[in-house]
Amino acid sequence: MAKVTGGFLVPHDPVMFVAPKAPDEQIAKKVWDAYETCAQKLADSGATIAIIVGNDHYMLFGTTCLPQYCIATGRVDGPLDQLPGLSRGEVNNNIHLARHIAEDGRKNGFDWAVARSFTTDHAFSIPYKLIVQRAESISGRAISAIPIYIASGVDPYITLQRARELGEQINTAVNSFNSKDEVYVIGSGGISHWVGVKETGKVNEEFDREIIRLCCAGNLESLIAYTDDKILEEGGNGAMEIRNFVCAMAVASASKGELIEYQPVPEWVTGLGFIELKTA
């Protein structure tokens, strides 16, 4: 059977692509190098499938449909929001595993929204380009990637507890998938950032380091104990994306994490944290 063997928690900051020279050169280099470190670790693993857990930014689903969680089970391309150095292209989706996850969910109390044709945004496409496709280039082997989008960017938000439960269901589904694939999971999101409000550009390093500490300790209980009000106050509306971290940690059954890099970068409007997940 397939097995989840590792993963990462990483940012998906589009401002890095729009204004790459805005921060101090050494700070910027540390962030770009962190993506390269993740890519090298993925290349060195035996993984052939990556699951990327991200969130819509009110551009894919819009006001007409706001699913709590959605999985792409067919053709995928992206990103819709093309950025300098991040052009739109086809994604090698693992359709068979994606459908298996959705079918397993329906049997076990998880009513997945499915997209039989899907265009990603930068939440998926930044880690896909900088980690998955880069790992393919380094290793010379194909690594397919499954987009999963959960409601952590726009209300009504998925609860932190449900994000955890969803990750556990994905883990169970992977473990029952009839293949010898090794699977990596990538939680794509925050940490602190304020989007489209007067505080935009603010970074709360104290909040970020506490979230990092809990992720590295594998402490899901303390993470899901955060209230939305506390997250919004201390980390901003963009920090609601820690739901993506919680889901990915549950997918990996992460016993702990190891910090790769953290940089608070107001010029890129985000606290940028990179953590390698260690499976239980």
C-alpha positions as CSV (number, residue, x, y, z in Angstrom):
1,M,0.0,0.0,0.0
2,A,1.0,3.6,-0.4
3,K,2.4,5.5,2.6
4,V,3.0,9.1,3.7
5,T,6.7,9.3,4.4
6,G,7.3,13.1,5.0
7,G,6.3,16.6,4.3
8,F,6.8,20.3,4.7
9,L,5.1,23.4,5.9
10,V,6.0,26.4,3.7
11,P,4.7,29.8,2.7
12,H,3.1,30.8,-0.6
13,D,4.0,34.5,-0.8
14,P,3.2,36.0,-4.2
15,V,5.0,39.3,-3.3
16,M,8.3,37.4,-3.5
17,F,7.7,37.1,-7.2
18,V,6.3,40.6,-7.7
19,A,9.0,42.4,-5.7
20,P,12.0,40.0,-5.4
21,K,14.5,42.7,-4.5
22,A,12.3,44.5,-1.9
23,P,14.0,42.9,1.2
24,D,17.7,42.9,2.2
25,E,19.5,40.7,-0.3
26,Q,20.7,38.2,2.4
27,I,17.2,37.8,3.9
28,A,15.7,37.2,0.5
29,K,18.4,34.6,-0.3
30,K,17.7,32.7,2.9
31,V,14.0,32.4,1.9
32,W,14.7,31.3,-1.7
33,D,17.3,28.9,-0.4
34,A,14.8,27.4,2.0
35,Y,12.6,26.4,-0.9
36,E,15.7,24.8,-2.5
37,T,16.4,22.9,0.7
38,C,12.9,21.5,0.6
39,A,13.2,20.6,-3.0
40,Q,16.5,18.8,-2.4
41,K,15.0,16.8,0.6
42,L,12.1,15.8,-1.6
43,A,14.4,14.8,-4.4
44,D,16.5,12.7,-1.9
45,S,13.3,10.9,-0.7
46,G,11.6,8.1,-2.5
47,A,8.4,10.1,-2.9
48,T,6.5,9.9,-6.2
49,I,3.4,11.8,-5.2
50,A,3.0,15.1,-3.4
51,I,-0.3,16.3,-1.8
52,I,-0.4,20.1,-1.5
53,V,-2.9,21.6,0.9
54,G,-3.6,25.2,0.2
55,N,-6.5,27.7,0.1
56,D,-8.4,29.9,-2.3
57,H,-7.8,33.6,-2.2
58,Y,-11.3,34.5,-3.4
59,M,-10.3,34.1,-7.1
60,L,-11.1,30.4,-7.9
61,F,-14.4,29.9,-6.1
62,G,-15.7,33.4,-5.6
63,T,-19.1,34.2,-4.1
64,T,-20.9,31.6,-6.0
65,C,-19.5,28.6,-4.3
66,L,-17.3,28.4,-1.1
67,P,-16.5,24.7,-0.4
68,Q,-15.1,23.7,3.0
69,Y,-12.7,21.3,1.3
70,C,-12.2,20.5,-2.4
71,I,-9.9,18.0,-4.2
72,A,-8.9,18.1,-7.9
73,T,-9.8,14.7,-9.4
74,G,-9.2,15.5,-13.0
75,R,-7.2,17.7,-15.3
76,V,-5.3,20.5,-13.5
77,D,-3.5,23.6,-14.7
78,G,-2.4,26.9,-13.1
79,P,-1.9,29.3,-11.6
80,L,-4.8,31.5,-12.6
81,D,-2.9,34.5,-11.1
82,Q,0.2,34.4,-13.2
83,L,3.2,36.1,-11.6
84,P,6.6,37.0,-12.9
85,G,8.5,33.8,-13.1
86,L,5.4,31.7,-12.4
87,S,3.6,31.1,-15.7
88,R,0.5,29.0,-16.2
89,G,1.0,25.4,-17.2
90,E,-0.3,21.8,-16.9
91,V,0.0,20.0,-13.6
92,N,0.7,16.3,-13.4
93,N,-2.2,15.4,-11.1
94,N,-2.4,11.9,-9.6
95,I,-6.0,11.4,-10.6
96,H,-6.2,7.8,-9.2
97,L,-5.1,8.7,-5.7
98,A,-7.2,11.9,-5.7
99,R,-10.3,9.9,-6.6
100,H,-9.5,7.3,-4.0
101,I,-9.2,10.0,-1.3
102,A,-12.6,11.5,-2.2
103,E,-14.3,8.0,-2.4
104,D,-12.8,7.0,1.0
105,G,-14.0,10.3,2.4
106,R,-17.6,9.7,1.3
107,K,-17.6,6.3,3.0
108,N,-16.3,7.8,6.2
109,G,-18.2,11.0,6.8
110,F,-16.3,13.4,4.6
111,D,-18.3,14.9,1.8
112,W,-15.6,16.1,-0.5
113,A,-16.3,18.7,-3.2
114,V,-14.5,17.5,-6.3
115,A,-13.2,19.4,-9.2
116,R,-13.0,17.3,-12.4
117,S,-11.3,20.2,-14.1
118,F,-9.4,22.7,-12.0
119,T,-7.2,25.7,-12.2
120,T,-5.0,26.4,-9.2
121,D,-3.9,29.7,-7.7
122,H,-0.5,30.6,-6.1
123,A,-1.3,28.6,-2.9
124,F,-0.6,25.4,-4.9
125,S,1.5,26.7,-7.7
126,I,4.4,28.3,-5.7
127,P,5.3,25.1,-3.8
128,Y,4.6,23.1,-6.8
129,K,7.1,25.0,-8.9
130,L,9.7,25.7,-6.3
131,I,9.6,22.3,-4.5
132,V,7.9,19.6,-6.5
133,Q,9.0,20.5,-10.1
134,R,12.5,21.5,-8.8
135,A,12.8,18.0,-7.1
136,E,11.8,16.4,-10.3
137,S,14.6,18.3,-12.0
138,I,17.1,17.3,-9.4
139,S,16.1,13.6,-9.1
140,G,15.2,12.9,-12.7
141,R,12.0,11.1,-11.6
142,A,8.4,12.2,-12.0
143,I,6.5,13.4,-9.0
144,S,2.7,13.9,-9.5
145,A,0.9,16.4,-7.3
146,I,-2.7,16.6,-6.0
147,P,-4.2,20.0,-5.2
148,I,-6.4,20.1,-2.0
149,Y,-8.0,23.4,-1.1
150,I,-9.5,24.0,2.3
151,A,-11.5,27.1,3.6
152,S,-8.8,29.0,5.3
153,G,-8.6,32.1,3.2
154,V,-12.2,33.3,3.2
155,D,-15.0,32.8,5.7
156,P,-16.8,30.6,6.6
157,Y,-13.6,29.0,7.6
158,I,-13.2,25.3,8.2
159,T,-12.7,24.7,11.9
160,L,-9.2,23.8,13.0
161,Q,-10.6,20.5,14.5
162,R,-12.2,19.6,11.1
163,A,-8.9,20.5,9.3
164,R,-7.2,18.0,11.6
165,E,-9.9,15.3,11.0
166,L,-9.7,15.9,7.2
167,G,-5.9,15.4,7.4
168,E,-6.4,12.1,9.3
169,Q,-8.9,10.9,6.7
170,I,-6.4,11.7,3.9
171,N,-3.8,9.7,5.8
172,T,-6.1,6.7,6.1
173,A,-7.0,6.9,2.4
174,V,-3.4,7.0,1.3
175,N,-2.6,4.0,3.5
176,S,-5.4,2.0,1.8
177,F,-4.4,3.0,-1.7
178,N,-3.2,0.0,-3.7
179,S,0.2,1.1,-4.8
180,K,3.8,1.2,-3.6
181,D,4.0,5.0,-3.8
182,E,5.6,7.1,-1.2
183,V,3.7,10.3,-0.6
184,Y,4.9,13.7,0.7
185,V,2.4,16.4,2.0
186,I,3.0,20.1,1.8
187,G,1.0,22.5,4.0
188,S,1.1,25.8,2.1
189,G,0.3,29.0,4.0
190,G,1.1,31.9,6.3
191,I,2.3,32.6,9.0
192,S,1.4,36.1,10.2
193,H,0.1,38.5,7.6
194,W,-2.7,40.9,7.1
195,V,-4.3,40.9,3.7
196,G,-6.2,43.9,2.2
197,V,-6.4,45.8,5.4
198,K,-4.7,48.8,6.9
199,E,-2.2,46.6,8.8
200,T,-0.9,45.1,5.6
201,G,2.8,44.8,5.9
202,K,2.8,44.0,9.6
203,V,4.5,40.8,10.8
204,N,4.1,39.5,14.3
205,E,7.4,37.5,14.9
206,E,6.3,36.5,18.4
207,F,3.1,34.8,17.1
208,D,5.1,33.2,14.3
209,R,7.7,31.7,16.5
210,E,5.0,30.3,18.8
211,I,3.2,28.6,15.9
212,I,6.6,27.3,14.7
213,R,7.3,25.9,18.2
214,L,4.0,24.1,18.3
215,C,4.5,22.7,14.8
216,C,8.0,21.5,15.6
217,A,6.7,19.8,18.7
218,G,3.9,18.1,16.7
219,N,1.4,19.7,19.2
220,L,-1.8,19.6,17.2
221,E,-3.9,19.9,20.4
222,S,-2.5,23.4,21.2
223,L,-2.8,24.5,17.6
224,I,-6.4,23.6,17.3
225,A,-7.1,25.3,20.6
226,Y,-6.5,28.7,19.0
227,T,-9.7,30.7,18.6
228,D,-10.3,32.5,15.3
229,D,-10.4,35.8,17.3
230,K,-7.0,35.1,18.7
231,I,-5.5,34.2,15.3
232,L,-7.0,37.3,13.7
233,E,-5.8,39.6,16.5
234,E,-2.2,38.2,16.7
235,G,-1.6,36.9,13.2
236,G,-4.0,38.7,10.9
237,N,-6.5,37.3,8.5
238,G,-3.8,35.7,6.5
239,A,-2.8,33.6,9.5
240,M,-6.0,31.7,9.3
241,E,-4.0,29.6,6.8
242,I,-2.4,27.7,9.8
243,R,-5.4,25.4,9.1
244,N,-3.4,24.2,6.1
245,F,-0.5,23.4,8.5
246,V,-2.8,21.5,10.8
247,C,-4.3,19.5,8.0
248,A,-0.8,18.6,6.6
249,M,0.5,17.7,10.0
250,A,-2.4,15.3,10.4
251,V,-1.8,13.9,6.9
252,A,1.8,13.1,7.9
253,S,0.9,11.9,11.4
254,A,3.8,14.2,12.2
255,S,5.4,13.4,15.5
256,K,7.6,16.5,15.2
257,G,9.0,19.0,12.8
258,E,12.4,20.5,12.2
259,L,12.7,24.2,11.4
260,I,14.5,24.9,8.1
261,E,14.2,28.7,8.1
262,Y,12.2,31.5,9.4
263,Q,12.3,35.1,8.3
264,P,9.9,38.0,9.2
265,V,9.8,40.0,6.0
266,P,7.5,43.1,6.1
267,E,8.6,43.9,2.6
268,W,7.0,40.7,1.5
269,V,4.1,41.3,4.0
270,T,4.5,37.9,5.7
271,G,6.2,35.8,8.3
272,L,7.9,33.1,6.2
273,G,8.4,29.8,8.0
274,F,9.7,26.5,6.6
275,I,9.4,23.3,8.6
276,E,10.2,19.7,7.6
277,L,7.6,17.3,9.0
278,K,8.8,14.0,10.5
279,T,6.3,11.2,10.2
280,A,5.4,9.1,13.3
